[in-house]
Amino acid sequence: MLVMESMTLGFAILLATKNHSAAALIYGSIISLLLFLTAGILKRRSGFYIGSLLQIFMISFGFVVPAYFLIGVIFVGLWAAAIVVGRKGEAARAALVAQAGEKA
Protein backbone atom coordinates (compact mmCIF):
# COMPACT_ATOMS: atom_id res chain seq x y z
CA MET A 1 0.00 0.00 0.00
CA LEU A 2 2.70 2.47 0.99
CA VAL A 3 4.73 1.75 -2.13
CA MET A 4 1.70 2.53 -4.32
CA GLU A 5 1.23 5.78 -2.42
CA SER A 6 4.90 6.62 -2.92
CA MET A 7 4.67 6.02 -6.65
CA THR A 8 1.46 8.06 -6.97
CA LEU A 9 3.05 10.90 -5.04
CA GLY A 10 6.01 10.71 -7.41
CA PHE A 11 3.69 11.25 -10.35
CA ALA A 12 2.04 14.14 -8.52
CA ILE A 13 5.48 15.68 -8.06
CA LEU A 14 5.95 15.51 -11.82
CA LEU A 15 2.71 17.46 -12.24
CA ALA A 16 3.93 20.09 -9.80
CA THR A 17 7.32 20.72 -11.41
CA LYS A 18 6.17 23.54 -13.70
CA ASN A 19 4.17 25.70 -11.32
CA HIS A 20 5.62 25.25 -7.84
CA SER A 21 8.70 26.08 -5.85
CA ALA A 22 11.61 23.79 -5.20
CA ALA A 23 10.58 23.57 -1.54
CA ALA A 24 7.24 22.00 -2.49
CA LEU A 25 8.98 19.51 -4.73
CA ILE A 26 11.51 18.62 -2.05
CA TYR A 27 8.67 18.18 0.48
CA GLY A 28 6.88 15.79 -1.88
CA SER A 29 10.09 13.90 -2.60
CA ILE A 30 10.85 13.44 1.08
CA ILE A 31 7.33 12.20 1.84
CA SER A 32 7.48 9.84 -1.14
CA LEU A 33 10.83 8.44 0.00
CA LEU A 34 9.61 8.02 3.59
CA LEU A 35 6.49 6.19 2.38
CA PHE A 36 8.67 3.84 0.35
CA LEU A 37 11.07 3.17 3.23
CA THR A 38 8.29 2.71 5.78
CA ALA A 39 6.94 -0.18 3.72
CA GLY A 40 10.05 -2.09 4.75
CA ILE A 41 9.38 -1.82 8.48
CA LEU A 42 5.71 -2.82 8.49
CA LYS A 43 6.58 -6.06 10.30
CA ARG A 44 7.02 -3.96 13.42
CA ARG A 45 4.21 -2.15 15.21
CA SER A 46 6.11 1.14 14.86
CA GLY A 47 5.90 0.77 11.07
CA PHE A 48 2.12 1.05 11.24
CA TYR A 49 2.32 4.15 13.42
CA ILE A 50 4.83 5.81 11.11
CA GLY A 51 2.77 4.83 8.06
CA SER A 52 -0.35 6.29 9.63
CA LEU A 53 1.46 9.53 10.44
CA LEU A 54 2.76 9.77 6.88
CA GLN A 55 -0.83 9.58 5.61
CA ILE A 56 -1.41 13.06 7.04
CA PHE A 57 1.66 14.46 5.30
CA MET A 58 0.65 12.75 2.08
CA ILE A 59 -2.78 14.38 2.11
CA SER A 60 -1.19 17.75 2.80
CA PHE A 61 0.53 17.52 -0.59
CA GLY A 62 -2.93 18.48 -1.86
CA PHE A 63 -1.94 22.08 -1.13
CA VAL A 64 0.61 21.71 -3.93
CA VAL A 65 -1.51 19.60 -6.33
CA PRO A 66 -5.18 20.12 -5.35
CA ALA A 67 -6.34 16.86 -6.94
CA TYR A 68 -4.13 15.05 -4.45
CA PHE A 69 -6.58 15.83 -1.64
CA LEU A 70 -9.00 13.37 -3.21
CA ILE A 71 -6.30 10.85 -4.06
CA GLY A 72 -4.91 11.12 -0.52
CA VAL A 73 -8.31 10.53 1.07
CA ILE A 74 -8.81 7.45 -1.11
CA PHE A 75 -5.40 6.11 -0.06
CA VAL A 76 -6.14 6.77 3.61
CA GLY A 77 -9.34 4.75 3.25
CA LEU A 78 -7.41 1.92 1.64
CA TRP A 79 -4.74 2.13 4.36
CA ALA A 80 -7.41 1.85 7.08
CA ALA A 81 -9.11 -1.03 5.26
CA ALA A 82 -5.79 -2.85 4.92
CA ILE A 83 -5.15 -2.53 8.64
CA VAL A 84 -8.66 -3.77 9.57
CA VAL A 85 -8.62 -6.68 7.12
CA GLY A 86 -5.07 -7.57 8.13
CA ARG A 87 -6.02 -7.75 11.79
CA LYS A 88 -9.02 -9.97 11.01
CA GLY A 89 -6.82 -12.22 8.89
CA GLU A 90 -4.22 -12.52 11.63
CA ALA A 91 -6.93 -13.35 14.17
CA ALA A 92 -8.36 -16.04 11.89
CA ARG A 93 -4.89 -17.46 11.30
CA ALA A 94 -4.16 -17.54 15.03
CA ALA A 95 -7.46 -19.35 15.64
CA LEU A 96 -6.62 -21.97 13.01
CA VAL A 97 -3.16 -22.50 14.44
CA ALA A 98 -4.61 -22.86 17.95
CA GLN A 99 -7.23 -25.29 16.66
CA ALA A 100 -4.60 -27.36 14.86
CA GLY A 101 -2.48 -27.41 18.04
CA GLU A 102 -5.40 -28.82 20.05
CA LYS A 103 -5.96 -31.65 17.58
CA ALA A 104 -2.32 -32.71 17.60
C-alpha positions in Angstrom: 0.0 0.0 0.0 2.7 2.5 1.0 4.7 1.8 -2.1 1.7 2.5 -4.3 1.2 5.8 -2.4 4.9 6.6 -2.9 4.7 6.0 -6.7 1.5 8.1 -7.0 3.0 10.9 -5.0 6.0 10.7 -7.4 3.7 11.2 -10.4 2.0 14.1 -8.5 5.5 15.7 -8.1 5.9 15.5 -11.8 2.7 17.5 -12.2 3.9 20.1 -9.8 7.3 20.7 -11.4 6.2 23.5 -13.7 4.2 25.7 -11.3 5.6 25.2 -7.8 8.7 26.1 -5.8 11.6 23.8 -5.2 10.6 23.6 -1.5 7.2 22.0 -2.5 9.0 19.5 -4.7 11.5 18.6 -2.0 8.7 18.2 0.5 6.9 15.8 -1.9 10.1 13.9 -2.6 10.8 13.4 1.1 7.3 12.2 1.8 7.5 9.8 -1.1 10.8 8.4 0.0 9.6 8.0 3.6 6.5 6.2 2.4 8.7 3.8 0.4 11.1 3.2 3.2 8.3 2.7 5.8 6.9 -0.2 3.7 10.1 -2.1 4.7 9.4 -1.8 8.5 5.7 -2.8 8.5 6.6 -6.1 10.3 7.0 -4.0 13.4 4.2 -2.2 15.2 6.1 1.1 14.9 5.9 0.8 11.1 2.1 1.1 11.2 2.3 4.1 13.4 4.8 5.8 11.1 2.8 4.8 8.1 -0.3 6.3 9.6 1.5 9.5 10.4 2.8 9.8 6.9 -0.8 9.6 5.6 -1.4 13.1 7.0 1.7 14.5 5.3 0.7 12.7 2.1 -2.8 14.4 2.1 -1.2 17.7 2.8 0.5 17.5 -0.6 -2.9 18.5 -1.9 -1.9 22.1 -1.1 0.6 21.7 -3.9 -1.5 19.6 -6.3 -5.2 20.1 -5.4 -6.3 16.9 -6.9 -4.1 15.0 -4.4 -6.6 15.8 -1.6 -9.0 13.4 -3.2 -6.3 10.9 -4.1 -4.9 11.1 -0.5 -8.3 10.5 1.1 -8.8 7.4 -1.1 -5.4 6.1 -0.1 -6.1 6.8 3.6 -9.3 4.8 3.3 -7.4 1.9 1.6 -4.7 2.1 4.4 -7.4 1.9 7.1 -9.1 -1.0 5.3 -5.8 -2.8 4.9 -5.2 -2.5 8.6 -8.7 -3.8 9.6 -8.6 -6.7 7.1 -5.1 -7.6 8.1 -6.0 -7.8 11.8 -9.0 -10.0 11.0 -6.8 -12.2 8.9 -4.2 -12.5 11.6 -6.9 -13.3 14.2 -8.4 -16.0 11.9 -4.9 -17.5 11.3 -4.2 -17.5 15.0 -7.5 -19.4 15.6 -6.6 -22.0 13.0 -3.2 -22.5 14.4 -4.6 -22.9 18.0 -7.2 -25.3 16.7 -4.6 -27.4 14.9 -2.5 -27.4 18.0 -5.4 -28.8 20.0 -6.0 -31.7 17.6 -2.3 -32.7 17.6 
